Amino acid sequence: MLVDMARATPETHGEILAAAARRFAVTGYKGTSLQDIAREVGCSKAAVLYHFANKEALLRELTAPAIAVLEALDTRIAGHTGADAQRVAAEGFVDLAVRFRREIALLRGEFPDLLQQPAFAHVQQISERLIDALAGHSDRPAARIAALVVLAGIAEACAEFADIPDEDLRPALLAVAHRAVEPTT
């Protein structure tokens, strides 16, 4: 009986986060309920809500480190133009995607819906600036299309090839990015 009572409440905040990450990976963010997460942890939904106000708060905490790196990349890109902006954007996004590929895989296919949530609206704006930098700040449709394909392709490849070591994945992604975007002068 004492063992059951010990499991009635999660031992740590991190235990709930880990369970949420596992559930999001299996059924997606939209397909996961707080009750699913509670069941995975072995506690009540109320215990989950004690640690997190709602499911969006769980998602925010899971993605906070990656978003902080994205925000830092956005700041770095702002100081560059043309080919320098393309290089900084490509290298920075590849590094981010490789480093946070587990988080990218968790949310695979759900980015458009998630970006509509108020807590993630600024991520959409950063993504647009990243596409602009990858396009070399060009208004040409071909440059912007290539930039979007590179951005989406890097994220998708990182999620898909989780078993490839970072030291192999990073240069392969950079090579593709450099070939795909139009060089600017």
N, C-alpha and C positions, 0 to 999 in steps of 0.2 A: 504494500500500500504506500509506503514512503517513497518508493521509486516512482510510482505513478504521480504522486503529488509533486515530486521534484521536477517532473516533466510538464507540469501544468502551466508553468510560465517559462518562456525562453530564458536561457542563461545569459544571453548577451544580445545586444542590439545587432551585432554582427551576424548572429545565428539567423535572425529574421532576414537580414539582407542577403545572406547566402541562399536561403530558401527561396526568396523572391527571384534571385538571379536564376536559380535552377528552374523554377516554374516558368519564368519568362522565356527561357531557352526552349522549353518543351511546348508550351501552349501560346506563347506570345504575350505581350503586355495586355492587349485587349482581351485575350482569352483567359487571363488569370484573374481570379478574384482574391480578395483578402482572406476569404475562407479557405481557398486552396493553399495559400501561403501558411495560414495557421495550421492547417492539417499537416502540411509538410514538416513544420517545426514540432508539432505535437502539442499545440497550445490552443487557446481560444482566440477567436477573432478580436475580442476585447483586449487581449494581451498584445496583439499586433498593433492595435490602435493606441495602446498605451505608449508604444515606442514611435509610431508614425501616425500622423494625422489622417492620412489616406494613402491610396495606392500611388498617386502622383508623387507624394513625398518620398516614398520608397524609390521610385524611379529617379527622382532628382538626386537623391543621395548616391545611388548606384552610378549615375552618370557624371556626378560633380567633378571628379578628377579629370575625366576626358574633356569636359566642357571648359575647365580652367586652362588646360593646355591649348584648346581651340581658341579661347579668348586671347591667350598670350601670342599665339600665331597671328591672329588678326591684328594685334598691335604691331608685331614685327613687320607684317606685310605693308602696313600703312606707310612705312618709311621708304618704300621701294617703288620703282616704276619699270615698265617694259620687261626686258629679259630678266632683270634682277628680281622683279616681283614674281615672275613665273617660276624662277629657280627657288626662291624662298617659299613660295606657296607649295610647290611640288614636294620639296624636301621636307618641309614642316608637316604637310598633311600625311605624307607617307610615314614619317616617324610617328605621328599621332595614331594613325590607323594600325600600324604594326604593334605599337605599345598597348593599344586598347582594343585589340581585335576580339577579345572575349566579349566586351561590352557591345561592340558592333554586331557580333553574331547574335547576341541576345535580342536585339531590336531589329534584326534583319527583316526587311519588308514593311516595317511599321514606321519608318522615318517620316513619310509625308503626314500621316495622321498625328504623330507625336509633335511635329513642328507646329501644328495648329493649336496646341495647348499653350495657354498664356505663359506658363513657366519656361517654355522653350522657344518663345517667339524670337528672342535675340539670337538663337542659334541659326534660325532661318536667315536673318540679316547677315550674320557672319558668313554663312554658306554662300550667299549671293556675292559678298565681297571677295571670298576665296575664288569663286568662279571668275569674277572680274579680273583678279590677279593672274589666274591661270591662263586667261585669254589675253594677257598682256595689256589689259585695259582697252582692248579693241571692241568696237561695236559690230564688227563683222560677224554675221551669223555663224559662219564656219568656225571661227575662233571660239565663240561662246559655246557652240555645240561640242566641240572637242574638249573644252574645259569641263563641261558638265559630265561628259562621258568619262573623262579621266577621274574626276572626283567620285562619281558613283562606282566606277570600275575598281578603284583602289579600295574603297570600303567593301565592296562585294568580294574581291579577291582575298582580302584579309579575313573575312568571315568564312569563306569557302576553304581556304588553305591553312587552317589552324595548325596543321601538323608540320608545315614547312618552317624550318628554323629562321629566326629573325635575320640572321646574317646572309641567308639566301633570298628571303622574300624581299627585303628592303631594296637591294640593287636591281632585282627584276622589276619591281614596281616603278622605281625611278627611271629605268630604261624605257619602259612603256610610256610613262608620263612625258618624258623628254621627246620621244618620237611622235606622240599624239598632238601635243600643243604646237601651234605655229610659232616659230621664233619671231620675236619682235626686235627692232633695232633701236 
